[in-house]
Amino acid sequence: MQTDTQNIKTHLPLVTELRNPGMALDLDWVRAAQANTSAIERRAATLPGRRSVKKEYQAAWLLKAITCIDLTTLAGDDTVGRVQRLCAKARQPVRHDILEALGVDGITTGAVCVYHEMVAPAVAALEGTGIPVAAVSTGFPAGLSPFHLRVAEIGESVNAGAHEIDIVISRRHVLTGNWQALYDEMRAFRAACGEAHVKAILATGELGSLRNVARASLVCMMAGADFIKTSTGKESVNATLPVSLVMIRAIREYHERTGVRIGYKPAGGISKAKDALVYLSLIKEELGNRWLQPDLFRFGASSLLGDIERQLEHHVTGAYSASYRHSMG
Ligand SMILES: O=C[C@H](O)COP(=O)(O)O
């Protein structure tokens, strides 16, 4: 266990120099994108049952998951105090005694994710830690405010110190097959981000089909998205395994074609440690270990950390109960 948990520390440089330069819109490639829904659903259904994380490595994998969390608060009643507490949790996500028992002397979450008004307090609270602040933007969650205001909002958050911008796409461009409009929108958002990394939230629960998810993923990557992200957390259907398979395979295809690695962020409704392990296994199997770093993989989650911390506590106190073993498969 010592060796595996110690390795977690080497995964910590969070914002890398990696940037997606994008490319011209290749409509033939977009239109050729397929998603065999029944095959994808079959594969997704078998994933949780044959998770490849062995029990003896689960604590190390859970620590890994923590380093990939965008610790999120996106509520109308957010306050500076709540964001400061969130940032304190991002700096020290797990109790010191638990980390000590696991042989790890310090980890952090991948980032903190907030609305624009909370960017400055988050940046101040995380000063000197190297933990990036991500701002949701462009009229999150619906993305239906005037275009110039959506672009301006990005600039405001970058000026306030955000290192990463989570934009929402216009779902109507996907639903009407207007790939040029989606590309132009994403390109403008990319430009407004400047040096900040940009994550494109597809709101997959509102895109109508898995083929649309595949096509929207490709268009956003072509237009310069550094990450593609499933959901805002506010749709009625958020991150799912079938959608993840489609997006991950689009990332693989984009990498094979361009040599550029795009990150993946499932978000919304991921609150259980065992679900986090399934996602990590999926990434390892489909994209390989390089993608299991916080510069290429994040969970967008507001309550996942609490469950992971509970499971780690069980692990080190020996209260590794039958019910926990059962729940972890
Ligand atoms: O982007 C992050 C999501 O809004 C978080 O969703 P959640 O609150 O369901 O974890």
The ligand as an SDF file (V2000), in Angstrom:
LIG
                    3D

 10  9  0  0  0  0  0  0  0  0999 V2000
  -19.7940   20.5200  -12.4590 O   0  0  0  0  0  0  0  0  0  0  0  0
  -20.1210   20.0000  -11.4370 C   0  0  0  0  0  0  0  0  0  0  0  0
  -21.5010   19.6140  -11.1090 C   0  0  0  0  0  0  0  0  0  0  0  0
  -22.3600   20.7000  -11.0730 O   0  0  0  0  0  0  0  0  0  0  0  0
  -21.5350   18.8930   -9.8040 C   0  0  0  0  0  0  0  0  0  0  0  0
  -22.7070   18.1650   -9.7050 O   0  0  0  0  0  0  0  0  0  0  0  0
  -23.1100   17.4160   -8.3420 P   0  0  0  0  0  0  0  0  0  0  0  0
  -23.5090   18.5240   -7.3960 O   0  0  0  0  0  0  0  0  0  0  0  0
  -24.2730   16.5550   -8.7450 O   0  0  0  0  0  0  0  0  0  0  0  0
  -21.9540   16.6580   -7.8380 O   0  0  0  0  0  0  0  0  0  0  0  0
  1  2  2  0
  2  3  1  0
  3  4  1  0
  3  5  1  0
  5  6  1  0
  6  7  1  0
  7  8  2  0
  7  9  1  0
  7 10  1  0
M  END
$$$$
